[in-house]
C-alpha cells in the first residue's frame, strides 16, 4: 500500500530547486499559493515565484505580481529576503 505524508509533497521539488530547477521553484510557489496540503504561506509562495521569475520563467513573474498584491510591504520585503 502507498504511504504518503505532507513532507513527501516537498521532498523532490526541494531537491530540484537546490539544483536550480525553475519549474520546481514554480511548483513550490503553487503549493504554497494554493495551500495544497499545507497551511497558508503567501510569503513563501511569493518567494518561490520570485526565484523562478529571476531565473527566467516568465509565467512565474505574473504569479509573483499577483501574489504580491495580497502582501503587506513588510511581507514583500520578507519574501525578497528569503529569496
Secondary structure, DSSP 8 states (H G I E B T S, - for coil): -----HHHHHHHHHHHHHTT-HHHHHHHHHHHHTTTTS---HHHHHHHHHHHHHTT-HHHHHHHHHHHTTS-HHHHHHHHHH-
